[in-house]
Amino acid sequence: GVAISHGALCSHLEDFIGTYGIGETDKQLQSSTINFDVSLHEMLPALLCGGQVEMRGPQLWDLATTSRHLAEEGVTFSRIPTAYWQQWLREPPAAQSLRALRQITVGGEGLPGDALRQWREGPLGHIRLDNLYGPTETTVACLYRQTRAEDIDHAIVPIGAPYGSRTVYVLDEAGNEVPVGGLGELCIGGETLARGYLNRAAQTAEKFIPDPYRTDGARLYRTGDLCRRREDGTIDFLGRLDQQVKLRGFRIELGEIEAVLRQVAGVREAVVELKGEGEGRRLVGYVSG
């Protein structure tokens, strides 16, 4: 269990409400399982501001049912998992039927640039679409990216910049900040970090470390994600650090190779694995178009 304080959740909700201007005229769609952390920011922002929530209920919805509820109930703000959104994108409803919908957030996995291109060129491209990132340990979501035209040229859309109550670092193995453009582990700080893992002191100590840039006892959460910071501070997600392998004396980040493969024309997804034994060990890449 990840122990989140009410104060951390409150800070996140203040970030969320402020970033998206949620108010009493908004109606959010609640579609996640109720014991999933994301369900909290599908409901509470609107309720805190005197708005409304369209509840999914106990039954999963197919794509047509989701579209019908969005349209008939005048939903203004909806969070849709990235994979589900990609399916919905294949046959989106008419723009006129969703005239109340002003904002969609996606998250849960990488947002492909070619899917964003399809969205922006489709009937719903006028609706603001944000790409969210955040492990539970940082309270629901900690970074966001308001997608824009140039993002369609990237294999995976950036995960953006932190909400106001968070700080973000890209650190090397020694805990030093990596220069702009370099690769390192994404570490998150701020008011919304979890207390730790319930009854798992060793695991908590490993993942929640002292913030080397502060002297007030603040902590950082080590995400285990391989990332890169751009000149403007935007964060790119490249893969998982635990994908690192060793081959012929070299330490290799499989996620970095996968990111390069996804830049090849016609490649949508890529996975790289270390195969074979002894001298016959080699890297093998698998791609889908």
Number of C-alpha atoms within 10 A of each C-alpha: 10 16 15 20 13 10 12 19 20 16 18 25 20 15 20 18 17 14 12 11 11 21 17 13 11 23 27 29 27 23 23 19 14 14 8 10 15 21 17 17 20 24 20 19 29 23 18 15 15 14 17 21 20 18 14 16 12 9 8 12 13 10 16 13 11 16 17 14 17 24 20 11 15 19 22 22 24 21 23 21 17 20 15 12 20 19 11 17 18 12 11 17 18 13 16 10 14 21 15 19 21 16 17 19 19 22 21 16 13 21 24 21 23 19 20 24 17 16 21 19 11 16 15 21 14 13 17 16 22 19 22 27 24 19 15 18 24 27 25 23 23 30 23 23 21 15 19 14 10 10 19 20 14 16 23 24 24 29 25 24 22 24 21 17 15 19 16 20 23 24 21 15 9 6 15 13 18 17 15 13 13 14 21 24 24 25 24 26 23 21 19 24 26 20 16 20 18 12 11 11 10 10 12 17 13 10 18 23 17 16 19 13 11 9 9 8 9 16 23 22 25 19 18 16 19 24 27 25 24 15 10 9 14 16 25 20 23 23 21 17 20 12 17 16 15 10 14 9 7 8 10 16 20 22 24 20 17 20 20 12 21 22 17 12 9 12 15 18 18 18 16 19 15 17 11 11 8 9 8 7 12 14 14 11 14 12 15 10 10
